[in-house]
Each structure stands twice: as structure tokens, then as C-alpha cells.
Amino acid sequence: MAELILIRHGKTAGNLLGRYIGSRTDEPLCDEGREELAGKQLPEVERLYVSPMKRCVETAEILWPGFDRKKMQKVMDLRECDFGDFENKNYKELSGNGDYQAWIDSNGTLPFPNGESMDAFKSRCLEAFARIVEEVSGAEQEWIASGKTGIFRAGIVVHGGTIMAILEQYGYPKAAYFDYQVKNGCGYRLTPVEGTRLWNCLCLQ
């Protein structure tokens, strides 16, 4: 069965400052982020899917330098959440903001003011992941039919929120959304749980 390598993008300047960097802020990796990624070794992949944000595309290019960039598939619905009025701000800058305090008190369940609701964000991420799984399954069958052996792998480079949304629904063992928080440049190796739509999660540091 196919394996999926699900990775969060490397560090950006906004990440270093603790800012909410969502789908409105398209910043590249910072030097520290690039250096950390350059030291990582991941297995080669047959397919590569990325959020179209610069930080994800650049991460994929560093992690899999030999992959044909023309074949890299950018998936719009894998973008990070739209943080609305909180975008590109950190908790210090939002301190005293009534909307922010209400959002904190709701444990992050309220929609972001002038941004995206968690339900809408999770829904598009899950739909995108389901499409990728279906495509990977078909590609794996063609790969096997051609006489190739070994493990068919696909890489997916996205955002922290995207990973949490996907694994809250499809990860095994089952866990809550925030339990799947992962550091920049890290992620999970996913293998199918037989007879289910779930995926075993092995943390990759």
C-alpha cells in the first residue's frame, strides 16, 4: 500500500515572531528555515503535492531537489486557514483585542473575524486530502501494473493547521485537532490502516 509523507513547511520570519501566518501572507522561508531543511533526509516520492504558498513550494524543492518541479502539483485547498483580522499579528499585538479574547475563550472554535471558520477550513482540507488519496491509489495501481516493486510514496507539503485538520479526521490512533501540532519542517509518515479510511501516523522529526 502507498505511503504518504506529510510535512509542515519550514520556518518563516513570521513563524519566528509567533505571528498568525495564514493564507493571506505569502512569505518565503527564512534563512534558518532553509538551513534546517537542508539537513533532513526523506525517502524519494513518486508524486508531490503542495500548498501553493511560497513557503510550501520552497520547502518541497529543498526536501526533494531531484523531483521534476513541472510535476509538482499545487493544491489550492491545502492552503493554511484565513486568519482574517488576526493575520500576520502575534498574541502581544492582539492583547486587549476583544475579538481575540473571545476567540481564545472559545478554544479556537469561533470563526476568525473577517476570515475563515474552522468548519470551512477543515472541510476544504479534508476534501483536498481525499482527492489526493484517490489519485495516489490510482497511480500506485498503474505503477504496480508496470512491473515496478517497492513502496509507492507521495509527498504532501502543507501548513500546521492543514496537517491538524487532516489527521484529526484520518489519523490513527484517534486524537484531537491540537494533538497533531508539529514543528516547522517536521511531519508524519502515513501508512493505511487496513479495512478503514484511517492512516497510521509515525512522527518525523
Secondary structure, DSSP 4 states (H G I P E B T S, - for coil): --EEEEEE---BHHHHTT----TT----B-HHHHHHHHT------SEEEE-SSHHHHHHHHHH-TTS-GGGPEE-GGGSPP--GGGTT--HHHHTT-HHHHHHHHTTT-SPPTTS--HHHHHHHHHHHHHHHHHHHHHHHHHHHHTT--S--EEEEEE-HHHHHHHHHHHEES---GGGG---TT-EEEEEE-TTSS-EEEEEE-
